[in-house]
Amino acid sequence: MTKKTPKADPWAVAWMIRGLIIIAFVAAFAVPLGFPIIAVSDTVAQEEEAVPGPITILLSTPVPTATPQVATPTPDVIQVGIIAGHLGSDSGAVCPDGLQEVDINQNIATEVVERLNRLGWQAELLEEFDSRLNGYRADALLSIHADSCNVPGRSGFKIARAESSYIPGPEDRLVDCVSRHYHETTGLAFDRYTITYDMTRYHAYYEIDPATPAAIIEAGFMLEDRNLLTNRSDRVARGIVNGLICFIEGEGAAP
């Protein structure tokens, strides 16, 4: 007689499967709360045959948590535009011996830009009718010029903003800071009586972004102040830089 192999009870197998499903369902809620759960079964059905031995389901594996990434804020960089008067356009004023205003302006403006960049600012040299002036946005814009050779005995500097300003408060402060520090550094007097429409209606005022504070400075006369403008351009540049520091950061001055 052939001995029959015992088969598992279908009802027992069904209830055992249901039990495993319930354990898995409970584990889904218990694991995030930190409860370790171990379920052990004596038998399991595989293809309608009994398989001896316990089956262990480990449900206590820790759930990985993401480490939040904190963004490091990037400090704003101060941006300043420096126009070298007449650069890329014409010579400007010319003295009888051939000294050209544009050369004086460029030398001073280049040194100003270099000094500002050494402070960590983002300064750029601009030409008189630079295409970048259209809608130009910066913390400040200053155009550097020199006065003519045809006024014997006249010495001094002058600075002005637009006669009709969109931001008169900031621009008055820019003019005041540069004027005071330029006078202290160079020793030149402020000459308010020779300010012209070319300064108060300077073309760049109407090209740049209205929110950019701007001014124009005539750094000295090419006849009486020639030695300062040509041989002591470092002092001229330092006076302008100190004025810009006053406007942007407060009353401090660069050495």
Phi and psi restraints in degrees (value plus and minus 20) as a CYANA .aco file:
   2 THR   PHI    -101.0   -61.0
   2 THR   PSI     109.2   149.2
   3 LYS   PHI    -102.0   -62.0
   3 LYS   PSI     105.5   145.5
   4 LYS   PHI    -101.5   -61.5
   4 LYS   PSI     119.8   159.8
   5 THR   PHI    -103.7   -63.7
   5 THR   PSI     108.0   148.0
   6 PRO   PHI     -87.3   -47.3
   6 PRO   PSI     120.6   160.6
   7 LYS   PHI    -125.7   -85.7
   7 LYS   PSI     132.3   172.3
   8 ALA   PHI     -91.5   -51.5
   8 ALA   PSI     127.7   167.7
   9 ASP   PHI     -91.5   -51.5
   9 ASP   PSI      99.2   139.2
  10 PRO   PHI     -76.8   -36.8
  10 PRO   PSI     -56.9   -16.9
  11 TRP   PHI     -86.5   -46.5
  11 TRP   PSI     -60.5   -20.5
  12 ALA   PHI     -84.6   -44.6
  12 ALA   PSI     -60.8   -20.8
  13 VAL   PHI     -83.6   -43.6
  13 VAL   PSI     -62.3   -22.3
  14 ALA   PHI     -82.3   -42.3
  14 ALA   PSI     -64.3   -24.3
  15 TRP   PHI     -86.8   -46.8
  15 TRP   PSI     -53.5   -13.5
  16 MET   PHI     -87.8   -47.8
  16 MET   PSI     -60.3   -20.3
  17 ILE   PHI     -82.6   -42.6
  17 ILE   PSI     -62.2   -22.2
  18 ARG   PHI     -81.0   -41.0
  18 ARG   PSI     -59.3   -19.3
  19 GLY   PHI     -82.7   -42.7
  19 GLY   PSI     -62.0   -22.0
  20 LEU   PHI     -83.8   -43.8
  20 LEU   PSI     -57.6   -17.6
  21 ILE   PHI     -84.8   -44.8
  21 ILE   PSI     -62.0   -22.0
  22 ILE   PHI     -83.7   -43.7
  22 ILE   PSI     -62.0   -22.0
  23 ILE   PHI     -81.0   -41.0
  23 ILE   PSI     -63.4   -23.4
  24 ALA   PHI     -83.8   -43.8
  24 ALA   PSI     -59.5   -19.5
  25 PHE   PHI     -84.3   -44.3
  25 PHE   PSI     -64.1   -24.1
  26 VAL   PHI     -84.5   -44.5
  26 VAL   PSI     -58.0   -18.0
  27 ALA   PHI     -83.8   -43.8
  27 ALA   PSI     -53.7   -13.7
  28 ALA   PHI     -80.5   -40.5
  28 ALA   PSI     -50.1   -10.1
  29 PHE   PHI    -113.6   -73.6
  29 PHE   PSI     -49.0    -9.0
  30 ALA   PHI    -100.5   -60.5
  30 ALA   PSI     -55.2   -15.2
  31 VAL   PHI     -81.5   -41.5
  31 VAL   PSI     -67.4   -27.4
  32 PRO   PHI     -79.4   -39.4
  32 PRO   PSI     -42.2    -2.2
  33 LEU   PHI    -108.6   -68.6
  33 LEU   PSI     -22.0    18.0
  34 GLY   PHI      70.8   110.8
  34 GLY   PSI      -5.3    34.7
  35 PHE   PHI    -111.7   -71.7
  35 PHE   PSI      99.5   139.5
  36 PRO   PHI     -96.5   -56.5
  36 PRO   PSI     114.5   154.5
  37 ILE   PHI    -149.9  -109.9
  37 ILE   PSI     109.9   149.9
  38 ILE   PHI    -144.9  -104.9
  38 ILE   PSI     100.2   140.2
  39 ALA   PHI    -128.5   -88.5
  39 ALA   PSI     113.7   153.7
  40 VAL   PHI    -143.5  -103.5
  40 VAL   PSI     111.7   151.7
  41 SER   PHI    -139.2   -99.2
  41 SER   PSI     122.1   162.1
  42 ASP   PHI     -98.6   -58.6
  42 ASP   PSI     -56.6   -16.6
  43 THR   PHI    -162.7  -122.7
  43 THR   PSI     139.2   179.2
  44 VAL   PHI    -165.6  -125.6
  44 VAL   PSI     128.4   168.4
  45 ALA   PHI    -113.3   -73.3
  45 ALA   PSI     110.1   150.1
  46 GLN   PHI    -151.7  -111.7
  46 GLN   PSI      94.2   134.2
  47 GLU   PHI      31.3    71.3
  47 GLU   PSI      26.3    66.3
  48 GLU   PHI      43.1    83.1
  48 GLU   PSI      -0.1    39.9
  49 GLU   PHI    -138.7   -98.7
  49 GLU   PSI     120.9   160.9
  50 ALA   PHI     -94.6   -54.6
  50 ALA   PSI     116.6   156.6
  51 VAL   PHI    -138.7   -98.7
  51 VAL   PSI      93.0   133.0
  52 PRO   PHI     -91.3   -51.3
  52 PRO   PSI     141.2   181.2
  53 GLY   PHI      81.3   121.3
  53 GLY   PSI     128.1   168.1
  54 PRO   PHI     -96.5   -56.5
  54 PRO   PSI     130.0   170.0
  55 ILE   PHI    -135.1   -95.1
  55 ILE   PSI     102.4   142.4
  56 THR   PHI    -125.0   -85.0
  56 THR   PSI     107.5   147.5
  57 ILE   PHI    -130.5   -90.5
  57 ILE   PSI      92.3   132.3
  58 LEU   PHI    -108.3   -68.3
  58 LEU   PSI      97.5   137.5
  59 LEU   PHI    -136.3   -96.3
  59 LEU   PSI      -4.3    35.7
  60 SER   PHI    -123.9   -83.9
  60 SER   PSI      -4.4    35.6
  61 THR   PHI     -84.9   -44.9
  61 THR   PSI     106.8   146.8
  62 PRO   PHI     -83.9   -43.9
  62 PRO   PSI     122.0   162.0
  63 VAL   PHI    -103.8   -63.8
  63 VAL   PSI     102.4   142.4
  64 PRO   PHI     -85.8   -45.8
  64 PRO   PSI     121.1   161.1
  65 THR   PHI    -136.5   -96.5
  65 THR   PSI     121.4   161.4
  66 ALA   PHI     -99.3   -59.3
  66 ALA   PSI     119.2   159.2
  67 THR   PHI    -105.8   -65.8
  67 THR   PSI     100.7   140.7
  68 PRO   PHI     -84.7   -44.7
  68 PRO   PSI     117.9   157.9
  69 GLN   PHI    -115.5   -75.5
  69 GLN   PSI     101.7   141.7
  70 VAL   PHI    -117.0   -77.0
  70 VAL   PSI     101.7   141.7
  71 ALA   PHI     -95.6   -55.6
  71 ALA   PSI     114.1   154.1
  72 THR   PHI    -107.2   -67.2
  72 THR   PSI     100.9   140.9
  73 PRO   PHI     -85.5   -45.5
  73 PRO   PSI     119.8   159.8
  74 THR   PHI    -116.1   -76.1
  74 THR   PSI     101.7   141.7
  75 PRO   PHI     -85.4   -45.4
  75 PRO   PSI     125.8   165.8
  76 ASP   PHI     -89.8   -49.8
  76 ASP   PSI     119.8   159.8
  77 VAL   PHI    -116.8   -76.8
  77 VAL   PSI     111.6   151.6
  78 ILE   PHI     -91.0   -51.0
  78 ILE   PSI     110.8   150.8
  79 GLN   PHI    -135.9   -95.9
  79 GLN   PSI     110.4   150.4
  80 VAL   PHI    -157.1  -117.1
  80 VAL   PSI     115.4   155.4
  81 GLY   PHI    -125.1   -85.1
  81 GLY   PSI     114.0   154.0
  82 ILE   PHI    -142.3  -102.3
  82 ILE   PSI      95.6   135.6
  83 ILE   PHI    -111.1   -71.1
  83 ILE   PSI     106.9   146.9
  84 ALA   PHI    -107.6   -67.6
  84 ALA   PSI      86.0   126.0
  85 GLY   PHI     -71.6   -31.6
  85 GLY   PSI     111.1   151.1
  86 HIS   PHI      54.4    94.4
  86 HIS   PSI     -26.8    13.2
  87 LEU   PHI     -81.4   -41.4
  87 LEU   PSI     112.0   152.0
  88 GLY   PHI      57.2    97.2
  88 GLY   PSI     -14.5    25.5
  89 SER   PHI    -146.1  -106.1
  89 SER   PSI     -83.5   -43.5
  90 ASP   PHI    -176.5  -136.5
  90 ASP   PSI    -198.2  -158.2
  91 SER   PHI    -100.2   -60.2
  91 SER   PSI     -38.2     1.8
  92 GLY   PHI      52.7    92.7
  92 GLY   PSI    -172.8  -132.8
  93 ALA   PHI     -87.8   -47.8
  93 ALA   PSI     127.3   167.3
  94 VAL   PHI    -150.9  -110.9
  94 VAL   PSI     110.8   150.8
  95 CYS   PHI    -103.4   -63.4
  95 CYS   PSI     141.3   181.3
  96 PRO   PHI     -76.5   -36.5
  96 PRO   PSI     -49.8    -9.8
  97 ASP   PHI    -107.5   -67.5
  97 ASP   PSI     -13.5    26.5
  98 GLY   PHI      77.1   117.1
  98 GLY   PSI     -23.4    16.6
  99 LEU   PHI     -83.3   -43.3
  99 LEU   PSI     105.5   145.5
 100 GLN   PHI    -125.8   -85.8
 100 GLN   PSI     119.1   159.1
 101 GLU   PHI     -80.3   -40.3
 101 GLU   PSI     -60.4   -20.4
 102 VAL   PHI     -78.9   -38.9
 102 VAL   PSI     -54.5   -14.5
 103 ASP   PHI     -89.4   -49.4
 103 ASP   PSI     -60.8   -20.8
 104 ILE   PHI     -82.5   -42.5
 104 ILE   PSI     -67.4   -27.4
 105 ASN   PHI     -79.4   -39.4
 105 ASN   PSI     -64.6   -24.6
 106 GLN   PHI     -85.7   -45.7
 106 GLN   PSI     -62.4   -22.4
 107 ASN   PHI     -81.4   -41.4
 107 ASN   PSI     -65.5   -25.5
 108 ILE   PHI     -87.2   -47.2
 108 ILE   PSI     -67.0   -27.0
 109 ALA   PHI     -81.9   -41.9
 109 ALA   PSI     -59.7   -19.7
 110 THR   PHI     -82.9   -42.9
 110 THR   PSI     -62.1   -22.1
 111 GLU   PHI     -88.3   -48.3
 111 GLU   PSI     -56.6   -16.6
 112 VAL   PHI     -81.3   -41.3
 112 VAL   PSI     -66.4   -26.4
 113 VAL   PHI     -81.4   -41.4
 113 VAL   PSI     -63.4   -23.4
 114 GLU   PHI     -83.2   -43.2
 114 GLU   PSI     -61.8   -21.8
 115 ARG   PHI     -85.4   -45.4
 115 ARG   PSI     -61.4   -21.4
 116 LEU   PHI     -85.3   -45.3
 116 LEU   PSI     -60.6   -20.6
 117 ASN   PHI     -86.2   -46.2
 117 ASN   PSI     -52.2   -12.2
 118 ARG   PHI     -88.3   -48.3
 118 ARG   PSI     -42.3    -2.3
 119 LEU   PHI     -98.0   -58.0
 119 LEU   PSI     -27.2    12.8
 120 GLY   PHI      75.4   115.4
 120 GLY   PSI     -16.1    23.9
 121 TRP   PHI     -99.9   -59.9
 121 TRP   PSI     146.9   186.9
 122 GLN   PHI    -128.8   -88.8
 122 GLN   PSI      72.5   112.5
 123 ALA   PHI    -127.5   -87.5
 123 ALA   PSI     124.8   164.8
 124 GLU   PHI    -156.3  -116.3
 124 GLU   PSI     124.1   164.1
 125 LEU   PHI    -106.0   -66.0
 125 LEU   PSI     108.5   148.5
 126 LEU   PHI    -138.8   -98.8
 126 LEU   PSI     128.7   168.7
 127 GLU   PHI    -103.6   -63.6
 127 GLU   PSI     150.8   190.8
 128 GLU   PHI     -78.3   -38.3
 128 GLU   PSI     -68.5   -28.5
 129 PHE   PHI    -136.3   -96.3
 129 PHE   PSI      28.5    68.5
 130 ASP   PHI     -83.9   -43.9
 130 ASP   PSI     115.8   155.8
 131 SER   PHI     -84.2   -44.2
 131 SER   PSI     -43.0    -3.0
 132 ARG   PHI     -90.2   -50.2
 132 ARG   PSI     -32.9     7.1
 133 LEU   PHI     -90.6   -50.6
 133 LEU   PSI     -41.1    -1.1
 134 ASN   PHI     -86.6   -46.6
 134 ASN   PSI      90.3   130.3
 135 GLY   PHI      51.1    91.1
 135 GLY   PSI       1.4    41.4
 136 TYR   PHI     -81.2   -41.2
 136 TYR   PSI     110.1   150.1
 137 ARG   PHI    -140.9  -100.9
 137 ARG   PSI     106.3   146.3
 138 ALA   PHI    -180.5  -140.5
 138 ALA   PSI     153.3   193.3
 139 ASP   PHI     -94.0   -54.0
 139 ASP   PSI     -43.0    -3.0
 140 ALA   PHI    -187.4  -147.4
 140 ALA   PSI     133.5   173.5
 141 LEU   PHI    -155.3  -115.3
 141 LEU   PSI     110.8   150.8
 142 LEU   PHI    -153.5  -113.5
 142 LEU   PSI     110.2   150.2
 143 SER   PHI    -123.7   -83.7
 143 SER   PSI     108.4   148.4
 144 ILE   PHI    -126.0   -86.0
 144 ILE   PSI     105.3   145.3
 145 HIS   PHI    -154.3  -114.3
 145 HIS   PSI     154.3   194.3
 146 ALA   PHI    -153.8  -113.8
 146 ALA   PSI     132.0   172.0
 147 ASP   PHI    -104.7   -64.7
 147 ASP   PSI     145.2   185.2
 148 SER   PHI     -91.3   -51.3
 148 SER   PSI     153.9   193.9
 149 CYS   PHI    -114.8   -74.8
 149 CYS   PSI     -20.0    20.0
 150 ASN   PHI    -118.4   -78.4
 150 ASN   PSI       0.2    40.2
 151 VAL   PHI    -145.4  -105.4
 151 VAL   PSI      61.6   101.6
 152 PRO   PHI     -78.6   -38.6
 152 PRO   PSI     118.3   158.3
 153 GLY   PHI      62.0   102.0
 153 GLY   PSI     -23.8    16.2
 154 ARG   PHI    -114.1   -74.1
 154 ARG   PSI     109.8   149.8
 155 SER   PHI    -157.5  -117.5
 155 SER   PSI     134.8   174.8
 156 GLY   PHI     110.3   150.3
 156 GLY   PSI     157.1   197.1
 157 PHE   PHI    -150.0  -110.0
 157 PHE   PSI     149.0   189.0
 158 LYS   PHI    -172.0  -132.0
 158 LYS   PSI     133.1   173.1
 159 ILE   PHI    -164.7  -124.7
 159 ILE   PSI     123.3   163.3
 160 ALA   PHI    -171.2  -131.2
 160 ALA   PSI     136.5   176.5
 161 ARG   PHI    -132.2   -92.2
 161 ARG   PSI    -198.1  -158.1
 162 ALA   PHI     -83.7   -43.7
 162 ALA   PSI     119.7   159.7
 163 GLU   PHI     -86.1   -46.1
 163 GLU   PSI     -50.3   -10.3
 164 SER   PHI    -138.8   -98.8
 164 SER   PSI      71.4   111.4
 165 SER   PHI    -117.0   -77.0
 165 SER   PSI     123.9   163.9
 166 TYR   PHI     -97.1   -57.1
 166 TYR   PSI     -46.0    -6.0
 167 ILE   PHI    -152.6  -112.6
 167 ILE   PSI      47.5    87.5
 168 PRO   PHI     -80.0   -40.0
 168 PRO   PSI     -55.7   -15.7
 169 GLY   PHI     -79.8   -39.8
 169 GLY   PSI     -79.5   -39.5
 170 PRO   PHI     -80.5   -40.5
 170 PRO   PSI     -57.5   -17.5
 171 GLU   PHI     -92.0   -52.0
 171 GLU   PSI     -54.3   -14.3
 172 ASP   PHI     -84.0   -44.0
 172 ASP   PSI     -58.1   -18.1
 173 ARG   PHI     -87.9   -47.9
 173 ARG   PSI     -57.6   -17.6
 174 LEU   PHI     -81.9   -41.9
 174 LEU   PSI     -67.2   -27.2
 175 VAL   PHI     -81.7   -41.7
 175 VAL   PSI     -63.3   -23.3
 176 ASP   PHI     -84.4   -44.4
 176 ASP   PSI     -65.7   -25.7
 177 CYS   PHI     -82.7   -42.7
 177 CYS   PSI     -69.3   -29.3
 178 VAL   PHI     -85.3   -45.3
 178 VAL   PSI     -61.3   -21.3
 179 SER   PHI     -80.6   -40.6
 179 SER   PSI     -68.6   -28.6
 180 ARG   PHI     -85.9   -45.9
 180 ARG   PSI     -67.4   -27.4
 181 HIS   PHI     -92.9   -52.9
 181 HIS   PSI     -51.9   -11.9
 182 TYR   PHI     -86.9   -46.9
 182 TYR   PSI     -62.2   -22.2
 183 HIS   PHI     -82.8   -42.8
 183 HIS   PSI     -64.6   -24.6
 184 GLU   PHI     -84.0   -44.0
 184 GLU   PSI     -55.3   -15.3
 185 THR   PHI    -103.2   -63.2
 185 THR   PSI     -59.7   -19.7
 186 THR   PHI    -117.1   -77.1
 186 THR   PSI     -43.6    -3.6
 187 GLY   PHI      63.9   103.9
 187 GLY   PSI     -23.7    16.3
 188 LEU   PHI     -94.5   -54.5
 188 LEU   PSI     127.4   167.4
 189 ALA   PHI    -107.5   -67.5
 189 ALA   PSI     131.7   171.7
 190 PHE   PHI     -99.3   -59.3
 190 PHE   PSI     105.9   145.9
 191 ASP   PHI    -128.8   -88.8
 191 ASP   PSI      69.4   109.4
 192 ARG   PHI     -94.8   -54.8
 192 ARG   PSI     -36.6     3.4
 193 TYR   PHI    -105.0   -65.0
 193 TYR   PSI     -27.0    13.0
 194 THR   PHI    -133.0   -93.0
 194 THR   PSI      -4.8    35.2
 195 ILE   PHI     -90.2   -50.2
 195 ILE   PSI     110.1   150.1
 196 THR   PHI    -133.9   -93.9
 196 THR   PSI     151.9   191.9
 197 TYR   PHI     -83.7   -43.7
 197 TYR   PSI     -47.1    -7.1
 198 ASP   PHI     -81.5   -41.5
 198 ASP   PSI     -43.4    -3.4
 199 MET   PHI    -111.7   -71.7
 199 MET   PSI     -64.9   -24.9
 200 THR   PHI     -98.2   -58.2
 200 THR   PSI     -36.8     3.2
 201 ARG   PHI    -141.8  -101.8
 201 ARG   PSI      13.9    53.9
 202 TYR   PHI     -77.5   -37.5
 202 TYR   PSI     116.4   156.4
 203 HIS   PHI     -78.8   -38.8
 203 HIS   PSI     -55.6   -15.6
 204 ALA   PHI     -83.8   -43.8
 204 ALA   PSI     -46.6    -6.6
 205 TYR   PHI     -77.5   -37.5
 205 TYR   PSI     -51.6   -11.6
 206 TYR   PHI    -118.5   -78.5
 206 TYR   PSI     -16.4    23.6
 207 GLU   PHI    -127.6   -87.6
 207 GLU   PSI     -54.3   -14.3
 208 ILE   PHI     -97.6   -57.6
 208 ILE   PSI     150.3   190.3
 209 ASP   PHI     -81.9   -41.9
 209 ASP   PSI     113.7   153.7
 210 PRO   PHI     -78.6   -38.6
 210 PRO   PSI     -40.6    -0.6
 211 ALA   PHI    -106.7   -66.7
 211 ALA   PSI     -20.9    19.1
 212 THR   PHI    -110.2   -70.2
 212 THR   PSI      95.1   135.1
 213 PRO   PHI     -84.8   -44.8
 213 PRO   PSI     112.0   152.0
 214 ALA   PHI    -160.6  -120.6
 214 ALA   PSI     134.2   174.2
 215 ALA   PHI    -177.2  -137.2
 215 ALA   PSI     146.4   186.4
 216 ILE   PHI    -148.0  -108.0
 216 ILE   PSI     118.3   158.3
 217 ILE   PHI    -142.6  -102.6
 217 ILE   PSI     114.7   154.7
 218 GLU   PHI    -119.6   -79.6
 218 GLU   PSI      87.4   127.4
 219 ALA   PHI     -93.6   -53.6
 219 ALA   PSI     -32.1     7.9
 220 GLY   PHI     139.5   179.5
 220 GLY   PSI     151.2   191.2
 221 PHE   PHI    -110.3   -70.3
 221 PHE   PSI     116.8   156.8
 222 MET   PHI     -90.9   -50.9
 222 MET   PSI     -31.1     8.9
 223 LEU   PHI    -115.8   -75.8
 223 LEU   PSI     -86.9   -46.9
 224 GLU   PHI     -94.8   -54.8
 224 GLU   PSI     -46.9    -6.9
 225 ASP   PHI    -126.1   -86.1
 225 ASP   PSI      -1.2    38.8
 226 ARG   PHI     -78.1   -38.1
 226 ARG   PSI     -65.1   -25.1
 227 ASN   PHI     -79.1   -39.1
 227 ASN   PSI     -62.5   -22.5
 228 LEU   PHI     -85.2   -45.2
 228 LEU   PSI     -65.6   -25.6
 229 LEU   PHI     -89.8   -49.8
 229 LEU   PSI     -51.0   -11.0
 230 THR   PHI    -122.6   -82.6
 230 THR   PSI     -60.7   -20.7
 231 ASN   PHI    -119.2   -79.2
 231 ASN   PSI     -38.8     1.2
 232 ARG   PHI    -143.6  -103.6
 232 ARG   PSI      21.1    61.1
 233 SER   PHI     -83.1   -43.1
 233 SER   PSI     -42.4    -2.4
 234 ASP   PHI     -83.9   -43.9
 234 ASP   PSI     -57.9   -17.9
 235 ARG   PHI     -89.6   -49.6
 235 ARG   PSI     -59.5   -19.5
 236 VAL   PHI     -80.5   -40.5
 236 VAL   PSI     -67.5   -27.5
 237 ALA   PHI     -83.3   -43.3
 237 ALA   PSI     -60.2   -20.2
 238 ARG   PHI     -84.1   -44.1
 238 ARG   PSI     -59.3   -19.3
 239 GLY   PHI     -82.6   -42.6
 239 GLY   PSI     -59.9   -19.9
 240 ILE   PHI     -88.0   -48.0
 240 ILE   PSI     -64.0   -24.0
 241 VAL   PHI     -82.5   -42.5
 241 VAL   PSI     -63.0   -23.0
 242 ASN   PHI     -80.8   -40.8
 242 ASN   PSI     -57.7   -17.7
 243 GLY   PHI     -85.2   -45.2
 243 GLY   PSI     -58.8   -18.8
 244 LEU   PHI     -90.1   -50.1
 244 LEU   PSI     -57.1   -17.1
 245 ILE   PHI     -82.2   -42.2
 245 ILE   PSI     -62.6   -22.6
 246 CYS   PHI     -77.6   -37.6
 246 CYS   PSI     -63.5   -23.5
 247 PHE   PHI     -89.6   -49.6
 247 PHE   PSI     -63.3   -23.3
 248 ILE   PHI    -102.9   -62.9
 248 ILE   PSI     -65.4   -25.4
 249 GLU   PHI    -132.4   -92.4
 249 GLU   PSI     -35.0     5.0
 250 GLY   PHI     108.8   148.8
 250 GLY   PSI    -175.4  -135.4
 251 GLU   PHI    -107.5   -67.5
 251 GLU   PSI     -15.0    25.0
 252 GLY   PHI     -87.1   -47.1
 252 GLY   PSI     139.0   179.0
 253 ALA   PHI    -155.4  -115.4
 253 ALA   PSI     126.6   166.6
 254 ALA   PHI     -97.0   -57.0
 254 ALA   PSI     128.9   168.9
